[in-house]
Amino acid sequence: MSRSSTHDCIERLMLEFLGWIGSKPRTYRDAMDAWKSSCPRHPVFEDALAGGLIEIGDAEHIDDRPVSLTSSGTVLLSGQTMAR
């Protein structure tokens, strides 16, 4: 697989993840159960969090904390370009 193909695949995976997060209320447990990865090359949850595309809200227990799109995540998902 070429580097460009790999990048396109990862980008599609990120957009799929952001769409999943944005489609209805999700918790940290939901995200971990649905998007866990044993492959360190594709940590979509961690990449989205580090990139400021998602945020984790507050709750007493981490599993119950809401995970939602940030404004940057919403912009990326809608196909707009983000200003850096």
C-alpha positions as CSV (number, residue, x, y, z in Angstrom):
1,M,0.0,0.0,0.0
2,S,1.4,3.4,-0.9
3,R,1.9,6.1,1.6
4,S,-0.9,8.2,0.0
5,S,-3.3,5.2,0.2
6,T,-2.4,4.6,3.8
7,H,-3.0,8.3,4.6
8,D,-6.4,8.2,2.8
9,C,-7.4,5.1,4.7
10,I,-6.5,6.7,8.0
11,E,-8.3,9.9,7.1
12,R,-11.4,8.0,6.2
13,L,-11.2,6.1,9.5
14,M,-10.9,9.4,11.4
15,L,-14.0,10.8,9.5
16,E,-15.9,7.6,10.3
17,F,-15.0,7.9,14.0
18,L,-16.0,11.6,14.1
19,G,-19.3,10.8,12.4
20,W,-19.9,8.0,14.9
21,I,-19.2,10.4,17.9
22,G,-21.3,13.1,16.4
23,S,-24.3,10.9,15.5
24,K,-25.6,10.6,19.1
25,P,-24.5,11.0,22.7
26,R,-21.5,8.7,23.5
27,T,-19.6,7.9,26.6
28,Y,-16.0,7.1,27.1
29,R,-17.0,3.4,27.6
30,D,-18.9,3.5,24.3
31,A,-15.9,4.8,22.5
32,M,-13.5,2.3,24.1
33,D,-15.8,-0.6,23.4
34,A,-16.4,0.3,19.8
35,W,-13.0,1.8,18.8
36,K,-10.4,0.0,20.8
37,S,-7.3,-1.0,18.8
38,S,-4.5,-3.3,19.4
39,C,-2.6,-1.7,16.5
40,P,-0.5,1.3,17.7
41,R,-0.5,2.7,14.1
42,H,-4.2,3.4,14.2
43,P,-5.2,4.9,17.6
44,V,-8.1,6.9,16.1
45,F,-9.5,7.9,19.5
46,E,-6.1,9.1,20.8
47,D,-5.4,10.9,17.6
48,A,-8.8,12.7,17.7
49,L,-8.2,13.7,21.3
50,A,-4.7,14.9,20.7
51,G,-5.8,16.8,17.6
52,G,-8.5,18.7,19.5
53,L,-11.3,17.0,17.4
54,I,-13.1,15.4,20.4
55,E,-13.3,16.2,24.1
56,I,-14.1,14.2,27.2
57,G,-16.6,15.8,29.6
58,D,-17.0,15.4,33.3
59,A,-18.6,12.5,35.2
60,E,-17.8,10.8,38.5
61,H,-16.6,7.6,36.7
62,I,-14.5,7.8,33.6
63,D,-16.6,5.2,31.8
64,D,-19.6,7.6,32.1
65,R,-17.8,10.7,30.9
66,P,-19.4,12.1,27.7
67,V,-17.3,12.2,24.5
68,S,-18.2,14.8,22.0
69,L,-16.9,16.7,19.0
70,T,-15.2,20.0,19.5
71,S,-15.8,22.8,17.0
72,S,-12.7,21.7,15.1
73,G,-14.0,18.1,14.9
74,T,-17.4,19.4,13.6
75,V,-15.6,21.6,11.0
76,L,-13.5,18.7,9.9
77,L,-16.4,16.4,9.7
78,S,-18.4,18.8,7.6
79,G,-15.6,19.0,5.1
80,Q,-14.4,22.5,5.8
81,T,-10.8,23.3,6.2
82,M,-9.4,24.1,9.6
83,A,-7.4,27.3,10.0
84,R,-4.1,26.6,11.8
